[in-house]
Amino acid sequence: MEVMVLQKRTRPSHANAAAEFEHLLREHDPALYRAAYRWTGAVDRAEDLVQELLVRLYPKLDELRGLDRIRPWALRVMYRIFVDQVRRERSSPVQFGSDPPDDNEEEAPELIDQSAGPAELLEQELTQDRMLAAWERLSEEHRVVLSMHDIEDYSLPELAQIMDVPLGTLKSRLHRARAKLKDLLATERISHLDRV
């Protein structure tokens, strides 16, 4: 009879912990997913990365309760998971290429202003295509630093803490990433003009 009493006490506690965990992280889910998508460049890999993060954070509920700012801490953990995954993939004898997009696969949201005229719509679409092509050609390291600093608007000191990288290294990495993106966009524009 005591065993049943213990089981009844354990279940609500576990349910309460799960509800508290969900409450603590729910508001951060969109930002974590956006960061994961920008780092990986694929919907399924971003979902897997966020899922892996949540699995690793759940046992650390007591630590989460004590944090003033959960998002930077969670991003730091997710970044380390991402780096570990990239290292494992690079050292693996099996290399996976990118599969062609599936018709049923969810796509990234469109960034095109539908209220513009036909000429503006065409230019916006071409610009978006060039940006996406250049973004995909960036290294993971460059995508991470650009997305976190220039898109998500984290300061360099915050990024240094999240990524566990010295501030000077981070500044040079950001500079190289911006220069690489600029070169890729220039190259993409030239190759696109050649096709036209």
Backbone as a printed PyTorch tensor [residue, N CA C, xyz], in Angstrom:
tensor([[[  0.8200,  -1.1960,   0.0000],
         [  0.0000,   0.0000,   0.0000],
         [  0.8660,   1.2610,   0.0000]],

        [[  2.0030,   1.2180,   0.6870],
         [  2.9010,   2.3730,   0.6910],
         [  3.4740,   2.6350,  -0.6900]],

        [[  3.6990,   1.5830,  -1.4750],
         [  4.2340,   1.7400,  -2.8260],
         [  3.2640,   2.5390,  -3.6790]],

        [[  1.9820,   2.2470,  -3.5830],
         [  0.9930,   2.9790,  -4.3680],
         [  0.9530,   4.4480,  -3.9550]],

        [[  1.1010,   4.7290,  -2.6840],
         [  1.0990,   6.1070,  -2.2180],
         [  2.3030,   6.8400,  -2.7950]],

        [[  3.4680,   6.1920,  -2.8100],
         [  4.6700,   6.7930,  -3.3860],
         [  4.4880,   7.0550,  -4.8710]],

        [[  3.8970,   6.1090,  -5.5960],
         [  3.6880,   6.2930,  -7.0210],
         [  2.7480,   7.4670,  -7.2950]],

        [[  1.7160,   7.6050,  -6.5020],
         [  0.7890,   8.7080,  -6.7050],
         [  1.4560,  10.0400,  -6.4290]],

        [[  2.3500,  10.0790,  -5.4650],
         [  3.0530,  11.3230,  -5.1680],
         [  4.0660,  11.6660,  -6.2570]],

        [[  4.6730,  10.6750,  -6.8580],
         [  5.7140,  10.8980,  -7.8590],
         [  5.1310,  11.4220,  -9.1640]],

        [[  4.0370,  10.8780,  -9.5910],
         [  3.4700,  11.2710, -10.8790],
         [  3.0890,  12.7450, -10.9400]],

        [[  2.3260,  13.2710,  -9.9760],
         [  2.0110,  14.6940, -10.0610],
         [  3.2700,  15.5610, -10.0110]],

        [[  4.2570,  15.1440,  -9.2530],
         [  5.4980,  15.9140,  -9.1880],
         [  6.1690,  15.9570, -10.5540]],

        [[  6.1960,  14.8190, -11.2420],
         [  6.7850,  14.7530, -12.5790],
         [  5.9810,  15.6170, -13.5550]],

        [[  4.6640,  15.5610, -13.4470],
         [  3.8040,  16.3750, -14.3170],
         [  4.0090,  17.8590, -14.0340]],

        [[  4.1450,  18.2050, -12.7680],
         [  4.3900,  19.6030, -12.4110],
         [  5.7360,  20.0700, -12.9550]],

        [[  6.7420,  19.2120, -12.8750],
         [  8.0670,  19.5680, -13.3870],
         [  8.0050,  19.7780, -14.8970]],

        [[  7.2800,  18.9130, -15.5910],
         [  7.1580,  19.0480, -17.0440],
         [  6.4190,  20.3400, -17.4000]],

        [[  5.3770,  20.6560, -16.6690],
         [  4.6250,  21.8860, -16.9270],
         [  5.4770,  23.1180, -16.6310]],

        [[  6.2610,  23.0600, -15.5580],
         [  7.1360,  24.1870, -15.2260],
         [  8.2250,  24.3550, -16.2820]],

        [[  8.7810,  23.2410, -16.7380],
         [  9.8070,  23.2850, -17.7840],
         [  9.2380,  23.9250, -19.0500]],

        [[  8.0430,  23.4950, -19.4320],
         [  7.4020,  24.0620, -20.6220],
         [  7.1260,  25.5510, -20.4380]],

        [[  6.6910,  25.9380, -19.2590],
         [  6.4100,  27.3470, -18.9750],
         [  7.6790,  28.1940, -19.0640]],

        [[  8.8030,  27.6760, -18.5460],
         [ 10.0580,  28.4210, -18.5600],
         [ 10.6100,  28.6190, -19.9690]],

        [[ 10.4220,  27.6290, -20.8400],
         [ 11.0550,  27.6780, -22.1590],
         [ 10.1220,  28.0440, -23.3090]],

        [[  8.8300,  28.0540, -23.0670],
         [  7.8690,  28.3010, -24.1580],
         [  8.1530,  29.6160, -24.8880]],

        [[  8.3810,  30.6930, -24.1700],
         [  8.5880,  31.9880, -24.8280],
         [  9.9100,  32.0330, -25.5970]],

        [[ 10.8470,  31.1420, -25.2850],
         [ 12.1490,  31.1400, -25.9460],
         [ 12.1990,  30.2020, -27.1500]],

        [[ 11.2010,  29.3440, -27.2950],
         [ 11.1910,  28.3690, -28.3940],
         [ 11.3480,  29.0080, -29.7720]],

        [[ 10.5800,  30.0560, -30.1090],
         [ 10.7370,  30.6410, -31.4510],
         [ 12.1490,  31.1650, -31.7120]],

        [[ 12.7410,  31.8340, -30.7380],
         [ 14.0900,  32.3700, -30.9260],
         [ 15.1140,  31.2410, -31.0490]],

        [[ 14.9470,  30.1970, -30.2710],
         [ 15.8630,  29.0560, -30.3530],
         [ 15.7380,  28.3740, -31.7140]],

        [[ 14.5080,  28.2250, -32.1880],
         [ 14.3130,  27.5940, -33.4990],
         [ 14.9010,  28.4650, -34.6130]],

        [[ 14.6660,  29.7900, -34.5520],
         [ 15.2230,  30.6710, -35.5870],
         [ 16.7420,  30.5590, -35.6340]],

        [[ 17.3660,  30.5740, -34.4660],
         [ 18.8280,  30.4510, -34.4200],
         [ 19.2640,  29.1100, -34.9970]],

        [[ 18.5990,  28.0440, -34.6080],
         [ 18.9530,  26.7080, -35.1060],
         [ 18.7780,  26.6280, -36.6210]],

        [[ 17.7060,  27.2270, -37.1410],
         [ 17.4730,  27.1940, -38.5850],
         [ 18.5550,  27.9700, -39.3310]],

        [[ 18.9400,  29.1070, -38.8030],
         [ 19.9800,  29.8930, -39.4710],
         [ 21.3290,  29.1860, -39.4190]],

        [[ 21.5850,  28.4720, -38.3400],
         [ 22.8640,  27.7610, -38.2320],
         [ 22.9120,  26.5640, -39.1640]],

        [[ 21.8200,  25.8040, -39.2060],
         [ 21.8330,  24.5520, -39.9560],
         [ 21.3890,  24.7230, -41.3950]],

        [[ 20.4930,  25.6650, -41.6530],
         [ 20.0020,  25.8800, -43.0040],
         [ 18.9540,  24.8860, -43.4460]],

        [[ 18.4220,  24.0830, -42.5310],
         [ 17.4170,  23.0860, -42.8980],
         [ 16.3900,  22.9530, -41.7730]],

        [[ 15.1350,  22.8140, -42.1410],
         [ 14.0500,  22.7300, -41.1670],
         [ 14.2270,  21.5130, -40.2680]],

        [[ 14.4580,  20.3400, -40.8670],
         [ 14.5430,  19.1250, -40.0600],
         [ 15.7530,  19.1440, -39.1240]],

        [[ 16.8700,  19.6510, -39.5880],
         [ 18.0630,  19.7190, -38.7270],
         [ 17.8640,  20.7410, -37.6070]],

        [[ 17.1720,  21.8340, -37.8970],
         [ 16.8960,  22.8320, -36.8570],
         [ 15.9730,  22.2440, -35.7910]],

        [[ 14.9350,  21.5270, -36.2260],
         [ 14.0300,  20.8940, -35.2760],
         [ 14.7730,  19.8770, -34.4210]],

        [[ 15.6470,  19.0880, -35.0380],
         [ 16.4340,  18.1060, -34.2880],
         [ 17.3500,  18.7780, -33.2690]],

        [[ 17.9510,  19.8950, -33.6580],
         [ 18.8550,  20.6070, -32.7630],
         [ 18.1030,  21.1580, -31.5520]],

        [[ 16.9480,  21.7580, -31.7760],
         [ 16.1530,  22.2810, -30.6650],
         [ 15.6660,  21.1370, -29.7850]],

        [[ 15.2630,  20.0330, -30.4020],
         [ 14.8090,  18.8730, -29.6360],
         [ 15.9310,  18.3370, -28.7540]],

        [[ 17.1310,  18.2360, -29.3100],
         [ 18.2820,  17.7680, -28.5330],
         [ 18.5510,  18.7200, -27.3680]],

        [[ 18.4340,  20.0110, -27.6050],
         [ 18.6210,  20.9980, -26.5410],
         [ 17.6100,  20.7760, -25.4190]],

        [[ 16.3430,  20.6320, -25.7650],
         [ 15.3070,  20.4620, -24.7520],
         [ 15.5030,  19.1790, -23.9550]],

        [[ 15.9330,  18.1340, -24.6340],
         [ 16.2030,  16.8680, -23.9480],
         [ 17.3310,  17.0480, -22.9290]],

        [[ 18.3380,  17.8030, -23.3030],
         [ 19.4710,  18.0220, -22.3900],
         [ 19.1440,  19.0000, -21.2680]],

        [[ 18.2360,  19.9410, -21.5160],
         [ 17.9110,  20.9260, -20.4850],
         [ 16.9210,  20.4050, -19.4510]],

        [[ 16.0710,  19.4650, -19.8180],
         [ 15.0290,  19.0130, -18.9040],
         [ 15.5840,  18.5310, -17.5620]],

        [[ 16.6470,  17.7310, -17.5450],
         [ 17.1820,  17.3160, -16.2320],
         [ 17.7840,  18.4770, -15.4320]],

        [[ 17.9940,  19.6050, -16.0430],
         [ 18.5930,  20.7680, -15.3710],
         [ 17.5420,  21.7930, -14.9500]],

        [[ 16.3430,  21.3290, -14.6360],
         [ 15.2470,  22.2210, -14.2740],
         [ 15.6000,  23.0910, -13.0670]],

        [[ 16.2570,  22.5140, -12.0630],
         [ 16.6390,  23.3050, -10.8880],
         [ 17.5580,  24.4560, -11.2780]],

        [[ 18.4850,  24.1990, -12.1810],
         [ 19.3970,  25.2460, -12.6500],
         [ 18.6390,  26.3040, -13.4540]],

        [[ 17.6740,  25.8770, -14.2680],
         [ 16.8630,  26.8170, -15.0580],
         [ 16.0700,  27.7610, -14.1620]],

        [[ 15.5620,  27.2310, -13.0540],
         [ 14.7700,  28.0620, -12.1320],
         [ 15.5850,  29.2340, -11.5960]],

        [[ 16.8650,  29.0280, -11.4080],
         [ 17.7060,  30.0510, -10.8060],
         [ 18.2680,  31.0740, -11.7760]],

        [[ 18.0070,  30.9170, -13.0730],
         [ 18.5760,  31.8320, -14.0640],
         [ 17.7410,  33.0940, -14.2310]],

        [[ 18.4270,  34.2250, -14.3470],
         [ 17.7260,  35.4770, -14.6350],
         [ 17.3710,  35.5620, -16.1170]],

        [[ 18.3210,  35.1270, -16.9660],
         [ 18.1230,  35.1850, -18.4180],
         [ 18.3500,  33.7910, -18.9910]],

        [[ 17.2800,  33.1360, -19.3390],
         [ 17.3540,  31.7510, -19.8130],
         [ 17.8540,  31.6750, -21.2480]],

        [[ 17.4200,  32.5980, -22.1120],
         [ 17.7290,  32.4860, -23.5370],
         [ 19.2270,  32.4570, -23.8510]],

        [[ 20.0310,  33.3860, -23.3270],
         [ 21.4700,  33.3040, -23.6450],
         [ 22.1160,  32.0040, -23.1550]],

        [[ 21.6690,  31.5420, -21.9960],
         [ 22.2120,  30.2940, -21.4620],
         [ 21.8160,  29.1190, -22.3520]],

        [[ 20.5490,  29.0840, -22.7760],
         [ 20.0720,  28.0040, -23.6480],
         [ 20.7610,  28.0650, -25.0090]],

        [[ 20.9730,  29.2740, -25.5250],
         [ 21.6790,  29.4120, -26.8050],
         [ 23.1130,  28.9070, -26.7020]],

        [[ 23.7340,  29.1580, -25.5780],
         [ 25.1140,  28.6760, -25.3770],
         [ 25.1530,  27.1520, -25.3920]],

        [[ 24.2130,  26.5330, -24.6930],
         [ 24.1450,  25.0680, -24.6810],
         [ 23.8590,  24.5520, -26.0870]],

        [[ 22.9100,  25.1870, -26.7980],
         [ 22.5600,  24.7390, -28.1460],
         [ 23.7390,  24.9260, -29.1000]],

        [[ 24.4750,  26.0110, -28.9390],
         [ 25.6400,  26.2360, -29.7930],
         [ 26.6720,  25.1230, -29.5900]],

        [[ 26.8940,  24.7300, -28.3670],
         [ 27.8570,  23.6460, -28.1000],
         [ 27.3810,  22.3250, -28.7010]],

        [[ 26.0870,  22.0600, -28.6130],
         [ 25.5280,  20.8480, -29.2380],
         [ 25.7510,  20.9150, -30.7500]],

        [[ 25.4920,  22.0810, -31.3380],
         [ 25.6630,  22.2670, -32.7720],
         [ 27.1150,  22.0310, -33.1960]],

        [[ 28.0470,  22.6170, -32.4610],
         [ 29.4700,  22.4490, -32.7800],
         [ 29.8640,  20.9770, -32.6800]],

        [[ 29.3820,  20.3000, -31.6540],
         [ 29.6800,  18.8660, -31.5130],
         [ 29.1210,  18.0710, -32.6920]],

        [[ 27.9090,  18.4020, -33.1280],
         [ 27.3130,  17.7010, -34.2640],
         [ 28.1290,  17.9330, -35.5390]],

        [[ 28.5580,  19.1760, -35.7650],
         [ 29.3500,  19.4920, -36.9590],
         [ 30.6690,  18.7270, -36.9230]],

        [[ 31.3010,  18.6880, -35.7770],
         [ 32.5690,  17.9460, -35.6500],
         [ 32.3730,  16.4580, -35.9240]],

        [[ 31.2900,  15.8950, -35.3720],
         [ 31.0230,  14.4690, -35.6210],
         [ 30.7790,  14.2100, -37.1020]],

        [[ 30.0220,  15.0950, -37.7520],
         [ 29.7270,  14.9150, -39.1760],
         [ 30.9900,  15.0140, -40.0180]],

        [[ 31.8680,  15.9450, -39.6790],
         [ 33.1010,  16.1120, -40.4430],
         [ 34.0490,  14.9370, -40.2750]],

        [[ 34.0430,  14.3360, -39.0990],
         [ 34.9560,  13.2220, -38.8700],
         [ 34.3530,  11.8710, -39.2550]],

        [[ 33.0890,  11.8730, -39.6040],
         [ 32.4250,  10.6300, -39.9800],
         [ 32.8710,  10.1820, -41.3690]],

        [[ 33.0920,   8.8770, -41.5440],
         [ 33.4460,   8.3980, -42.8830],
         [ 32.2710,   8.4680, -43.8610]],

        [[ 31.0630,   8.5650, -43.3350],
         [ 29.8710,   8.6750, -44.1700],
         [ 29.5050,  10.1510, -44.2610]],

        [[ 29.5100,  10.6930, -45.4650],
         [ 29.1720,  12.0950, -45.6750],
         [ 27.8310,  12.1730, -46.3860]],

        [[ 26.9420,  12.9690, -45.8150],
         [ 25.6150,  13.1220, -46.3960],
         [ 25.5700,  14.4050, -47.2010]],

        [[ 25.0580,  14.3160, -48.4220],
         [ 24.8660,  15.5080, -49.2460],
         [ 23.5050,  16.0850, -48.9690]],

        [[ 23.2500,  17.2350, -49.5190],
         [ 21.9340,  17.8250, -49.3090],
         [ 20.9650,  17.2210, -50.3130]],

        [[ 19.8170,  16.7920, -49.8140],
         [ 18.7900,  16.1980, -50.6610],
         [ 18.0180,  17.3060, -51.3510]],

        [[ 17.4910,  17.0380, -52.5450],
         [ 16.6620,  18.0500, -53.1880],
         [ 15.4230,  18.3050, -52.3480]],

        [[ 14.9210,  19.5290, -52.3560],
         [ 13.7470,  19.8350, -51.5340],
         [ 12.5490,  19.0080, -51.9580]],

        [[ 11.8150,  18.5670, -50.9660],
         [ 10.6260,  17.7670, -51.1680],
         [  9.4330,  18.7070, -51.3430]],

        [[  8.4890,  18.3450, -52.1870],
         [  7.3230,  19.2010, -52.3930],
         [  6.5180,  19.3650, -51.1130]],

        [[  6.5420,  18.3350, -50.2520],
         [  5.7860,  18.3870, -49.0060],
         [  6.5560,  19.0770, -47.8920]],

        [[  7.8430,  19.3130, -48.1060],
         [  8.6800,  19.8830, -47.0600],
         [  8.3140,  21.3360, -46.8000]],

        [[  8.3070,  21.6780, -45.5280],
         [  8.0020,  23.0480, -45.1220],
         [  9.1450,  23.9600, -45.5450]],

        [[  8.8160,  25.1130, -46.1170],
         [  9.8430,  26.0390, -46.5910],
         [  9.9980,  27.1910, -45.6220]],

        [[ 11.1030,  27.9110, -45.7850],
         [ 11.3300,  29.1090, -44.9810],
         [ 10.2980,  30.1570, -45.3720]],

        [[  9.9260,  31.0190, -44.4400],
         [  8.9290,  32.0350, -44.7690],
         [  9.4380,  32.9850, -45.8410]],

        [[  8.5440,  33.3870, -46.7180],
         [  8.8960,  34.3070, -47.7930],
         [  9.1490,  35.6940, -47.2190]],

        [[ 10.1270,  36.3710, -47.7810],
         [ 10.4720,  37.7050, -47.3270],
         [ 10.1050,  38.7560, -48.3720]],

        [[  9.2370,  38.4020, -49.2780],
         [  8.8970,  39.2770, -50.3910],
         [  7.6290,  40.0570, -50.0630]],

        [[  7.6560,  41.3620, -50.3470],
         [  6.5100,  42.2390, -50.1410],
         [  5.5320,  42.0250, -51.2930]],

        [[  4.3910,  41.4090, -50.9970],
         [  3.4210,  41.0780, -52.0370],
         [  2.6570,  42.3020, -52.5470]],

        [[  2.7510,  43.4520, -51.8750],
         [  2.0160,  44.6380, -52.3060],
         [  2.7770,  45.4340, -53.3660]],

        [[  4.0050,  45.0310, -53.6930],
         [  4.8080,  45.7400, -54.6890],
         [  4.3300,  45.4000, -56.0950]],

        [[  4.7620,  46.2110, -57.0630],
         [  4.4190,  45.9730, -58.4570],
         [  5.2390,  44.8290, -59.0350]],

        [[  4.9500,  44.4170, -60.2750],
         [  5.6310,  43.2760, -60.8830],
         [  7.1570,  43.4400, -60.9650]],

        [[  7.6300,  44.6100, -61.3410],
         [  9.0770,  44.8170, -61.4440],
         [  9.7440,  44.7290, -60.0720]],

        [[  9.1150,  45.3390, -59.0690],
         [  9.6630,  45.2900, -57.7140],
         [  9.6170,  43.8730, -57.1570]],

        [[  8.5220,  43.1480, -57.4390],
         [  8.4130,  41.7630, -56.9760],
         [  9.5210,  40.8970, -57.5670]],

        [[  9.7880,  41.0750, -58.8510],
         [ 10.8380,  40.3110, -59.5060],
         [ 12.1950,  40.6250, -58.8680]],

        [[ 12.4710,  41.9030, -58.6580],
         [ 13.7470,  42.2980, -58.0450],
         [ 13.8740,  41.7510, -56.6250]],

        [[ 12.7790,  41.8050, -55.8520],
         [ 12.8110,  41.2740, -54.4860],
         [ 13.0550,  39.7700, -54.4970]],

        [[ 12.4030,  39.0780, -55.4290],
         [ 12.5770,  37.6320, -55.5130],
         [ 14.0040,  37.2710, -55.9010]],

        [[ 14.5610,  37.9970, -56.8520],
         [ 15.9430,  37.7440, -57.2610],
         [ 16.9250,  38.0490, -56.1310]],

        [[ 16.6620,  39.1220, -55.3980],
         [ 17.5150,  39.4730, -54.2620],
         [ 17.4330,  38.4090, -53.1860]],

        [[ 16.2330,  37.9320, -52.8950],
         [ 16.0660,  36.8810, -51.8890],
         [ 16.7880,  35.6100, -52.3300]],

        [[ 16.6640,  35.2510, -53.5990],
         [ 17.3460,  34.0520, -54.0990],
         [ 18.8530,  34.1890, -53.9660]],

        [[ 19.3810,  35.3670, -54.3000],
         [ 20.8290,  35.5960, -54.1760],
         [ 21.2730,  35.5260, -52.7210]],

        [[ 20.4840,  36.1170, -51.8320],
         [ 20.8240,  36.0870, -50.4040],
         [ 20.8350,  34.6600, -49.8730]],

        [[ 19.8130,  33.8970, -50.2120],
         [ 19.7390,  32.5110, -49.7300],
         [ 20.8720,  31.6650, -50.2950]],

        [[ 21.1960,  31.8630, -51.5720],
         [ 22.2980,  31.1070, -52.1780],
         [ 23.6200,  31.4560, -51.5140]],

        [[ 23.8470,  32.7310, -51.2540],
         [ 25.0880,  33.1490, -50.5900],
         [ 25.1170,  32.6460, -49.1560]],

        [[ 24.0000,  32.7070, -48.4510],
         [ 23.9220,  32.2550, -47.0570],
         [ 24.2650,  30.7720, -46.9560]],

        [[ 23.7400,  29.9720, -47.8820],
         [ 23.9890,  28.5310, -47.8570],
         [ 25.4530,  28.1950, -48.1230]],

        [[ 26.1600,  29.0690, -48.8080],
         [ 27.5670,  28.8170, -49.1150],
         [ 28.5080,  29.2450, -47.9880]],

        [[ 27.9830,  29.9680, -46.9910],
         [ 28.7990,  30.3510, -45.8370],
         [ 29.0920,  29.1270, -44.9740]],

        [[ 30.1960,  29.1670, -44.2530],
         [ 30.4960,  28.0850, -43.3150],
         [ 29.5520,  28.1870, -42.1200]],

        [[ 29.4410,  27.0860, -41.3670],
         [ 28.5740,  27.0860, -40.1910],
         [ 29.0110,  28.1710, -39.2110]],

        [[ 30.3170,  28.3080, -39.0390],
         [ 30.8720,  29.2970, -38.1120],
         [ 30.4350,  30.7110, -38.5010]],

        [[ 30.4850,  31.0170, -39.7860],
         [ 30.0950,  32.3400, -40.2510],
         [ 28.5830,  32.5560, -40.1390]],

        [[ 27.7930,  31.5240, -40.4610],
         [ 26.3370,  31.6590, -40.3300],
         [ 25.9450,  31.9290, -38.8850]],

        [[ 26.5950,  31.2320, -37.9520],
         [ 26.2630,  31.4010, -36.5420],
         [ 26.5320,  32.8300, -36.0930]],

        [[ 27.7270,  33.3310, -36.3640],
         [ 28.0790,  34.6570, -35.8580],
         [ 27.2470,  35.7510, -36.5420]],

        [[ 26.9740,  35.6180, -37.8240],
         [ 26.1400,  36.6130, -38.5120],
         [ 24.6970,  36.5740, -38.0240]],

        [[ 24.1440,  35.3910, -37.8660],
         [ 22.7470,  35.3050, -37.4390],
         [ 22.5760,  35.8060, -36.0160]],

        [[ 23.5060,  35.4640, -35.1420],
         [ 23.3730,  35.8850, -33.7500],
         [ 23.6030,  37.3870, -33.5840]],

        [[ 24.5810,  37.9490, -34.2950],
         [ 24.8960,  39.3690, -34.1180],
         [ 24.0380,  40.2690, -34.9940]],

        [[ 24.0260,  40.0150, -36.2920],
         [ 23.3650,  40.9260, -37.2200],
         [ 21.8580,  40.7090, -37.3400]],

        [[ 21.3900,  39.5000, -37.0710],
         [ 19.9540,  39.2300, -37.2170],
         [ 19.2570,  39.2130, -35.8570]],

        [[ 19.7990,  38.4300, -34.9100],
         [ 19.1770,  38.3340, -33.5840],
         [ 19.5800,  39.4850, -32.6680]],

        [[ 20.5730,  40.2780, -33.0690],
         [ 20.9700,  41.5030, -32.3700],
         [ 21.6060,  41.2680, -30.9980]],

        [[ 22.3750,  40.1870, -30.8590],
         [ 23.1490,  39.9910, -29.6420],
         [ 24.4080,  40.8360, -29.7370]],

        [[ 24.8170,  41.4230, -28.6220],
         [ 26.0410,  42.2290, -28.6090],
         [ 27.2500,  41.2970, -28.6510]],

        [[ 28.4070,  41.8520, -29.0090],
         [ 29.6190,  41.0380, -29.0560],
         [ 29.9820,  40.4620, -27.6860]],

        [[ 29.8840,  41.2240, -26.5820],
         [ 30.1640,  40.6120, -25.2730],
         [ 29.2030,  39.4700, -24.9410]],

        [[ 27.9110,  39.6170, -25.2970],
         [ 26.9580,  38.5210, -25.0680],
         [ 27.3450,  37.3020, -25.8970]],

        [[ 27.7170,  37.5330, -27.1570],
         [ 28.1180,  36.4190, -28.0160],
         [ 29.3820,  35.7480, -27.5100]],

        [[ 30.3190,  36.5340, -27.0210],
         [ 31.5560,  35.9600, -26.4820],
         [ 31.2340,  35.0170, -25.3320]],

        [[ 30.2620,  35.3800, -24.5260],
         [ 29.8660,  34.5260, -23.4160],
         [ 29.1040,  33.2900, -23.9140]],

        [[ 28.1690,  33.4910, -24.8290],
         [ 27.3790,  32.3700, -25.3440],
         [ 28.2610,  31.3610, -26.0610]],

        [[ 29.1640,  31.8550, -26.9180],
         [ 29.9730,  30.9700, -27.7490],
         [ 31.2730,  30.5540, -27.0740]],

        [[ 31.5500,  31.1580, -25.9170],
         [ 32.7710,  30.8570, -25.1780],
         [ 34.0080,  31.0910, -26.0550]],

        [[ 34.0190,  32.2740, -26.6870],
         [ 35.0920,  32.6750, -27.5930],
         [ 35.5840,  34.0440, -27.1280]],

        [[ 36.9110,  34.2830, -27.1390],
         [ 37.4020,  35.6140, -26.7580],
         [ 36.8130,  36.7030, -27.6560]],

        [[ 36.6240,  37.8830, -27.0830],
         [ 35.9970,  38.9910, -27.7860],
         [ 36.7590,  39.3680, -29.0610]],

        [[ 38.0710,  39.4160, -28.9990],
         [ 38.8780,  39.7510, -30.1790],
         [ 38.7040,  38.7450, -31.2970]],

        [[ 38.6680,  37.4730, -30.9510],
         [ 38.4490,  36.4140, -31.9400],
         [ 37.0730,  36.5640, -32.5750]],

        [[ 36.1010,  36.8860, -31.7460],
         [ 34.7360,  37.0430, -32.2380],
         [ 34.6220,  38.2280, -33.1950]],

        [[ 35.2980,  39.3290, -32.8760],
         [ 35.2770,  40.4990, -33.7580],
         [ 35.8770,  40.1680, -35.1230]],

        [[ 37.0050,  39.4670, -35.1160],
         [ 37.6170,  39.1270, -36.4050],
         [ 36.7710,  38.1060, -37.1630]],

        [[ 36.1500,  37.1880, -36.4450],
         [ 35.2730,  36.2040, -37.0860],
         [ 34.0800,  36.8920, -37.7330]],

        [[ 33.4990,  37.8820, -37.0330],
         [ 32.3710,  38.6290, -37.5840],
         [ 32.8030,  39.4170, -38.8100]],

        [[ 33.9700,  40.0350, -38.7480],
         [ 34.4830,  40.7920, -39.8860],
         [ 34.6910,  39.8770, -41.1010]],

        [[ 35.3130,  38.7140, -40.8840],
         [ 35.5430,  37.7670, -41.9870],
         [ 34.2210,  37.2410, -42.5420]],

        [[ 33.2500,  36.9980, -41.6610],
         [ 31.9430,  36.4930, -42.1080],
         [ 31.2330,  37.5250, -42.9810]],

        [[ 31.2640,  38.7860, -42.5760],
         [ 30.6320,  39.8300, -43.3790],
         [ 31.3370,  39.9940, -44.7240]],

        [[ 32.6630,  39.9490, -44.7060],
         [ 33.4210,  40.0790, -45.9550],
         [ 33.1130,  38.9060, -46.8820]],

        [[ 33.0330,  37.7020, -46.3300],
         [ 32.7380,  36.5120, -47.1350],
         [ 31.3360,  36.6120, -47.7350]],

        [[ 30.3710,  37.0480, -46.9310],
         [ 29.0060,  37.1960, -47.4380],
         [ 28.9590,  38.2390, -48.5420]],

        [[ 29.6670,  39.3310, -48.3700],
         [ 29.7200,  40.3800, -49.3930],
         [ 30.3210,  39.8330, -50.6880]],

        [[ 31.4200,  39.0790, -50.5760],
         [ 32.0390,  38.4770, -51.7630],
         [ 31.0950,  37.4950, -52.4450]],

        [[ 30.4270,  36.6670, -51.6350],
         [ 29.4970,  35.6890, -52.2030],
         [ 28.3260,  36.3820, -52.9080]],

        [[ 27.8300,  37.4630, -52.3200],
         [ 26.7320,  38.1940, -52.9520],
         [ 27.1810,  38.8350, -54.2590]],

        [[ 28.4010,  39.3530, -54.2860],
         [ 28.9320,  39.9400, -55.5250],
         [ 29.1010,  38.8640, -56.5780]],

        [[ 29.6290,  37.7170, -56.1830],
         [ 29.8140,  36.5990, -57.1120],
         [ 28.4750,  36.0820, -57.6070]],

        [[ 27.5140,  35.9530, -56.7000],
         [ 26.1870,  35.4610, -57.0530],
         [ 25.5060,  36.4190, -58.0130]],

        [[ 25.6830,  37.7340, -57.8160],
         [ 25.0710,  38.7180, -58.6970],
         [ 25.6720,  38.6180, -60.1030]],

        [[ 26.9980,  38.4620, -60.1810],
         [ 27.6580,  38.3310, -61.4670],
         [ 27.2180,  37.0610, -62.1770]],

        [[ 27.1920,  35.9350, -61.4600],
         [ 26.7970,  34.6880, -62.1040],
         [ 25.3320,  34.7400, -62.5090]],

        [[ 24.5020,  35.4380, -61.7380],
         [ 23.0910,  35.5720, -62.1060],
         [ 22.9580,  36.4300, -63.3790]],

        [[ 23.7290,  37.4850, -63.4960],
         [ 23.6760,  38.3120, -64.6870],
         [ 24.1550,  37.5380, -65.9210]],

        [[ 25.1430,  36.6480, -65.7200],
         [ 25.6030,  35.8090, -66.8340],
         [ 24.4860,  34.8940, -67.3190]],

        [[ 23.6710,  34.3970, -66.3990],
         [ 22.5830,  33.4990, -66.7850],
         [ 21.4980,  34.2350, -67.5520]],

        [[ 21.2750,  35.5170, -67.1910],
         [ 20.2380,  36.3000, -67.8640],
         [ 20.7260,  36.6330, -69.2460]]])
